[in-house]
Amino acid sequence: MRTRTSLDISEGLTRPWYRWVMLVSGDVVAVNSHWVADGSRIVSDATVRTPDGDVVVSQLGGSVDGIAQRTFPGIAMLAVGDAVDVTAHAAADLAGRSHLVVDGIVARASVAPGLSAAWVRSGPTAAGHYLFWQSGCIFATLDSSGTVAVPFASVQQVMAAAIATWNTDVASCSYIVVKQTAPESAEVGNDGINLVKFRDTTWCRPAVDDDPMRCYAPTAAGITTATFVDDASSPEDGAIEDADIEINGVNFAISVDGQTASAQPCHAELQNTLTHELGHLHGLAHTCLQPGEPPAIDSNGSAVPQCADTTDPAILAATMYPFQNCGETSKEMLTPDDSGAICAIYPTAKDPETCAEVDEHTGGGCCEASGSGGASFPTLATTMFLLARRRRSTIRG
């Protein structure tokens, strides 16, 4: 498993994948998070004080007025007081304004790796709560454009099979159920639609009027972005309001049973990738950390280990392990670690006895929050899944 591709953003976190990059070294002195004009995403502008003056860099994610977006595992969000080396590239939004977009972050202080074989939740919020769904149902919607790699009918069947795996394996001990809704044409964003979107042309979120294109690590086979409540005064702190899955058809051959129209050499079996991403949709994080990710605590209260520092078979075998081999199908099935996590987070005894879609939040696009004390827990959660080739490249998600 050491020769692998990753299902999420691991190795690419500290190694930029753009041709023209710059290094910004210094201390973070301010973080300002805001919704973009169309309300689809939160971005954070961090001011890094360098020996040559202040430099403002932009990250996808942040927290505004009690709503946050964050990527899991994802690059750590910059916070006031951080001493960092940041790699970034210049990119323009649709209005032609330039932004210095963060590619990778290296903190100048390292965290000692821990050892753990327990499951890991996405989060926490600034108040320390982990992510969860309030309803007993999670609704998931395929984008009707599908992918050029496999027929849409096959995509629908695979989606249904991946959902059934999670629903069936936890049915005896958990109330949570994922429901597949009718396909529709949509774009990723904070709109209350939990979308599964295929990217066949560019492995990026498109530019909007006031924000540039946001590209992902080419080693990531998939990525999940969650919007959730980040408000210490709210009893709903940590509640997920929107979660979108994106699948990489640019760098990998999306395949079903080995069949694909893509010419890419590394096959990413769709059911393998989707089953992993659906774990993120439930609110699960990876069983180990990639370089650049913030420290995390597992269900036993132990530090989550770096992936490179663990050989624990429970971590390596889990569906939520962030690497897969080309053509791998083992993550189409859950391990006790994966199913046990869902039964602990959503136990039958705490069934809310509701099955309703989340009402779209009214907060996007109006305000800006200043981080004089550090906005370390953003509203946008994105998780990438990495796929392994015979050389060490990653497909993450």
C-alpha positions in Angstrom: 0.0 0.0 0.0 3.0 2.3 0.0 2.9 2.5 -3.7 -0.4 4.2 -4.1 -2.6 7.0 -5.4 -4.7 8.8 -2.9 -8.4 9.4 -2.8 -8.1 12.8 -1.2 -5.6 15.6 -1.0 -2.6 14.2 0.8 0.8 14.5 -0.7 -0.3 17.4 -2.9 -1.1 19.5 0.2 2.5 20.7 0.7 3.6 20.4 -2.9 2.0 22.9 -5.3 0.6 21.5 -8.5 0.7 24.8 -10.5 3.5 25.9 -12.7 3.8 29.5 -11.5 4.0 29.7 -7.7 5.5 31.9 -5.1 6.5 31.3 -1.5 5.1 33.5 1.2 6.9 33.1 4.6 5.9 34.9 7.8 3.3 35.3 10.5 -0.5 35.4 10.0 -1.7 38.7 11.5 -5.3 38.8 10.2 -7.9 36.5 8.6 -11.0 37.9 7.0 -13.7 35.4 5.8 -16.6 36.3 3.5 -19.2 34.8 1.1 -18.6 35.3 -2.6 -21.2 37.4 -4.3 -23.4 34.5 -5.5 -23.5 32.9 -2.0 -22.1 29.6 -3.2 -18.8 29.6 -1.3 -16.9 31.1 1.6 -13.3 32.3 1.1 -10.8 33.6 3.6 -8.2 36.3 3.0 -5.2 35.9 5.3 -2.6 38.6 5.8 0.9 37.2 6.2 3.5 39.6 7.6 6.8 38.9 5.8 10.1 40.7 6.1 9.2 42.5 2.9 5.8 43.6 4.0 2.2 42.2 4.3 0.9 39.7 1.7 -2.7 38.7 1.4 -3.4 35.1 0.4 -6.8 33.6 -0.3 -8.1 30.2 0.8 -11.3 28.3 0.0 -13.3 28.0 3.2 -13.9 30.0 6.4 -16.6 31.0 8.9 -19.1 33.8 8.5 -21.9 34.7 10.8 -22.2 31.2 12.3 -21.9 29.3 9.1 -18.7 27.6 7.9 -17.2 25.7 5.0 -14.2 23.5 5.4 -12.3 20.8 3.5 -11.7 17.4 5.1 -8.9 16.4 5.3 -7.7 19.4 3.3 -5.0 22.0 4.0 -5.2 23.6 7.4 -7.0 26.9 7.5 -4.6 29.8 8.2 -5.2 31.4 11.6 -3.9 34.5 13.4 -0.6 33.7 15.1 0.4 31.0 12.7 4.1 31.0 11.6 4.0 29.5 8.1 5.5 29.0 4.7 2.7 29.3 2.1 2.9 28.4 -1.6 0.4 30.3 -3.7 -0.4 31.2 -7.3 -2.1 34.2 -8.9 -5.5 33.7 -10.4 -8.2 36.0 -11.8 -11.9 36.0 -11.1 -14.5 36.6 -13.8 -14.2 40.3 -13.3 -10.5 40.2 -14.0 -9.4 40.9 -10.4 -6.3 39.0 -9.3 -6.2 36.8 -6.2 -3.2 35.0 -4.6 -4.6 31.5 -4.1 -3.1 29.2 -1.5 -1.7 25.9 -2.8 0.0 24.5 0.2 1.0 25.4 3.8 3.9 24.2 5.9 3.7 25.2 9.6 7.0 25.9 11.3 6.1 23.8 14.2 5.4 20.1 13.8 3.1 17.8 15.8 4.3 14.5 17.0 2.4 11.6 15.4 0.2 9.4 17.4 -1.0 5.9 17.1 -4.7 5.0 16.7 -7.0 2.5 15.1 -10.2 4.3 15.9 -12.6 6.2 13.5 -12.4 9.9 13.0 -15.1 12.5 12.7 -15.1 15.7 10.5 -14.6 18.9 12.4 -14.6 20.2 15.0 -16.2 23.6 15.0 -14.7 26.5 16.9 -16.7 25.4 19.9 -15.4 21.9 19.7 -18.5 20.1 18.2 -18.2 17.6 15.3 -20.2 17.6 12.2 -23.6 15.8 12.0 -26.9 15.7 10.2 -30.0 16.7 12.2 -32.5 14.7 10.1 -32.7 10.9 9.9 -32.2 11.2 6.2 -29.4 12.5 3.9 -30.5 13.3 0.4 -28.0 12.9 -2.5 -28.5 14.1 -6.1 -26.5 13.2 -9.2 -25.7 16.0 -11.6 -27.6 15.1 -14.8 -24.6 15.8 -17.0 -22.9 12.7 -15.6 -19.5 11.9 -17.1 -18.2 11.1 -20.5 -16.3 8.1 -19.1 -19.2 5.8 -18.4 -22.9 5.8 -19.4 -25.2 7.7 -17.1 -27.3 4.6 -16.4 -24.2 2.9 -15.0 -23.5 6.0 -12.9 -27.0 5.8 -11.4 -26.6 2.1 -10.7 -23.2 2.6 -9.0 -24.6 5.5 -7.0 -27.4 3.3 -5.8 -25.1 0.5 -4.9 -22.7 2.7 -2.9 -25.6 4.2 -1.0 -27.0 0.7 -0.3 -23.7 -0.3 1.2 -23.8 2.4 3.9 -27.6 2.0 4.5 -27.5 -1.8 4.8 -24.4 -2.2 6.9 -25.6 0.2 9.6 -29.3 -0.6 9.5 -29.2 -2.8 12.7 -27.7 -0.1 14.9 -28.2 3.3 13.2 -31.2 5.4 12.1 -29.4 7.4 9.4 -30.4 6.7 5.8 -29.1 8.1 2.5 -31.7 8.7 -0.1 -31.0 9.2 -3.8 -33.1 11.9 -5.4 -33.9 12.5 -9.1 -30.9 13.8 -11.1 -30.8 17.5 -11.9 -28.5 20.0 -13.6 -26.7 22.0 -10.9 -23.3 23.3 -9.8 -21.5 22.8 -6.6 -22.3 25.4 -4.0 -24.3 26.2 -0.8 -27.8 25.6 -2.3 -29.2 22.8 -0.1 -28.6 20.2 -2.9 -26.1 17.5 -1.9 -24.7 17.2 -5.4 -22.5 14.5 -6.9 -20.7 16.4 -9.8 -18.2 14.9 -12.3 -15.4 17.1 -13.6 -14.3 15.8 -17.0 -12.8 19.0 -18.5 -11.0 20.8 -15.6 -10.4 19.5 -12.1 -11.5 22.8 -10.6 -14.5 24.6 -9.2 -15.4 27.3 -11.9 -14.6 30.9 -11.4 -17.4 33.3 -10.4 -17.7 37.0 -10.7 -15.7 37.9 -7.6 -13.6 34.7 -7.0 -11.2 32.8 -9.3 -11.2 29.2 -10.4 -10.4 27.0 -7.4 -8.4 23.9 -8.6 -7.8 20.7 -6.6 -4.8 18.4 -6.3 -4.5 16.3 -9.5 -3.8 13.3 -7.3 -7.3 13.5 -5.8 -9.9 11.2 -7.2 -12.7 12.9 -5.4 -13.5 15.7 -3.0 -16.4 16.5 -0.6 -17.3 20.0 0.5 -19.5 20.6 3.5 -21.3 23.7 4.7 -22.2 23.6 8.4 -23.2 25.7 11.4 -20.2 27.2 13.2 -21.9 29.1 16.0 -21.0 28.5 19.7 -24.2 30.0 20.8 -26.4 27.7 18.7 -27.7 24.3 19.7 -27.2 23.4 16.1 -23.4 24.0 16.2 -21.8 21.5 13.8 -25.1 20.7 11.9 -24.4 20.1 8.2 -26.5 22.2 5.8 -25.0 21.2 2.4 -22.5 18.7 1.2 -21.3 18.2 -2.4 -19.1 15.5 -3.9 -16.9 16.1 -6.9 -15.3 13.3 -8.9 -12.0 13.7 -10.9 -12.5 12.6 -14.5 -9.5 14.7 -15.7 -6.6 12.9 -14.1 -8.2 9.4 -13.7 -10.3 7.1 -15.8 -13.6 6.9 -14.0 -14.6 3.2 -14.5 -17.3 0.7 -13.8 -16.1 -2.9 -13.5 -13.0 -1.9 -15.4 -14.9 -0.4 -18.3 -14.3 3.3 -19.3 -14.2 5.6 -22.3 -11.3 7.5 -20.7 -7.8 7.2 -22.0 -6.2 7.9 -18.6 -4.0 5.0 -17.5 -5.1 4.8 -13.8 -8.6 3.5 -13.4 -10.6 4.9 -10.4 -13.5 2.5 -9.9 -16.5 4.7 -9.4 -18.1 2.6 -6.6 -14.9 2.5 -4.7 -14.5 6.3 -4.8 -18.2 7.0 -4.2 -18.4 4.7 -1.2 -15.5 6.5 0.4 -16.9 10.0 -0.4 -20.3 9.0 1.1 -18.4 8.4 4.3 -17.4 12.1 4.2 -21.0 12.9 3.4 -22.0 11.2 6.7 -19.5 13.3 8.6 -16.5 11.0 8.7 -12.9 12.0 8.2 -9.8 10.0 7.2 -8.3 7.4 9.5 -4.9 9.1 9.2 -3.4 12.5 8.3 -1.7 13.7 5.2 1.1 16.3 5.2 -0.3 19.8 5.9 -3.5 18.7 7.6 -4.3 20.0 11.0 -4.0 17.7 14.1 -7.1 15.6 14.8 -8.4 13.4 17.6 -10.0 10.0 17.1 -13.0 8.5 18.8 -10.7 7.2 21.6 -9.4 10.6 22.3 -6.0 9.8 20.8 -4.0 11.9 18.3 -4.7 10.7 14.7 -1.4 9.5 13.2 0.3 10.6 10.0 -0.4 8.2 7.2 3.3 7.8 6.6 3.8 6.8 10.2 1.3 4.0 10.7 1.1 0.4 9.6 -2.0 -0.3 11.7 -4.1 -2.7 9.6 -7.4 -1.3 11.0 -6.4 2.1 9.6 -5.1 0.9 6.3 -8.1 -1.4 5.6 -10.8 1.1 6.5 -13.0 2.6 3.7 -12.1 6.0 5.1 -8.3 5.4 4.6 -7.3 8.1 2.1 -5.5 6.0 -0.5 -6.6 3.4 -3.1 -4.8 1.5 -5.8 -5.6 1.9 -9.4 -8.6 -0.4 -10.1 -9.1 -1.1 -6.4 -12.6 -2.2 -5.2 -11.9 -3.0 -1.6 -13.4 0.2 -0.4 -16.8 -0.7 -1.8 -17.3 -2.7 1.4 -17.3 -1.2 4.9 -15.1 -2.4 7.7 -16.2 -2.6 11.4 -14.4 0.7 11.9 -16.5 2.5 9.3 -19.9 1.0 10.2 -19.2 1.4 13.9 -18.5 5.1 13.5 -22.0 5.6 11.9 -23.7 3.6 14.7 -21.9 5.7 17.3 -22.7 9.0 15.7 -26.3 8.2 14.7 -27.4 5.5 17.1 -30.9 4.0 16.8 -31.7 5.1 20.4 -31.4 8.8 19.3 -33.5 8.6 16.2 -35.0 12.1 15.6 -37.8 10.4 13.7 -37.6 13.0 10.9 -36.7 12.6 7.2 -36.5 16.0 5.7 -34.2 18.0 3.5 -32.3 20.9 5.1 -33.9 24.3 4.6 -31.5 26.5 2.7 -29.7 28.8 5.0 -30.3 32.5 4.5 -26.8 33.7 5.4 -24.8 33.5 2.1 -23.4 36.5 0.3 -23.9 39.5 2.6 -21.3 39.9 5.2 -17.7 39.7 6.1 -16.2 38.4 9.4 -12.8 39.6 10.7 -10.5 37.2 12.4 -8.4 39.2 14.8 -8.5 36.2 17.1 -8.1 33.7 14.3 -10.7 31.9 12.2 -9.2 28.5 12.6 -12.4 26.5 12.0 -13.9 27.4 8.6 -17.3 26.7 7.3 -16.2 24.9 4.2 -15.2 21.3 4.5 -13.6 19.5 1.6 -12.3 16.0 1.6 -10.3 14.5 -1.2 -9.7 10.8 -1.9 -6.4 9.6 -3.4 -5.8 6.7 -5.8 -2.5 4.8 -5.9 -0.5 4.1 -8.9 2.5 1.8 -9.2 4.5 4.9 -8.3 3.6 7.0 -5.3 0.9 9.3 -6.6 -2.3 10.0 -4.9 -6.0 10.0 -5.6 -7.8 11.5 -2.6 -11.2 12.5 -1.7 
